Amino acid sequence: MDIIFDNIGLYRDGFITTLQICLYAAVGSLLLGTVIATFRVSPLPPLRAAGTAWVTVFRNCPLTIVLFFCAFGLPELGIKGAYFWFGITGLVLYTSAFVCEAVRSGINAVAPGQAEAARAVGLTFTQSLRDVVLPQALRSVVPPLGSVIIAMVKNSAIVGAFGVGGDLFSVQARLTSAQGLSLIPVLLGVALGYLIITIPAGLALGVIERRVAVMR
């Protein structure tokens, strides 16, 4: 424990950077995943095909490959930027496929009569999806979405291996490799940092789940 307390400032900075990665990636993957889910249920075959291809590629591709392409492939294509944003981009692309499937399952769970009633009053597909179907679907997918986001938080540890400096992963690398400190207490401090993120997130999602259950 002395190692953790002696380097508390380093752990604090790593925790803040990891939290930033998780927040940006969570927002991005939720937005992108919802858009891809609308493609998957679209009446237009090209959009359905695009949504299916997206999910098939990213859900079946290892996260390390996605991050490797974003960190080293994008610069080769002329796209310049910080590894911080490349790491977030890879995490968003990968997680969005799982968000998409969770949201799509919620859309399919909404009674078909809801969409039919929306079309009967003159709403377009986009309007009925946005105003009628999606609000009901999102309430029913809080538990699976919560699991996806918590998994994403844990996956963010892999982002640190691709050049994102200052996160919790880089803390353990710095303390063990550069300073030669014992591995186990260093990793305990890193694990504690992730638990501080995931446990409150799980509790918050439980509260949200109970509230939307009452609303339904």
Protein Blocks (a to p, Z undefined) as FASTA:
>chain_A
ZZmmmmmmmmmmmmmmmmmmmmmmmmmmmmmmmmmmmmmmpcblklmmmmmmmmmmmmmp
cfklmmmmmmmmmmmnopacdfklmmmmmmmmmmmmmmmmmmmmmmmmpcfklmmmmmmn
opafklmmmmmmmmmmmmmmmmmmmmmmmmmmmmmmmmmmnopahiaklmmmmmmmmnop
afklmmmmmmmmmmmmmmmmmmmmmmmmmmmmmmZZ
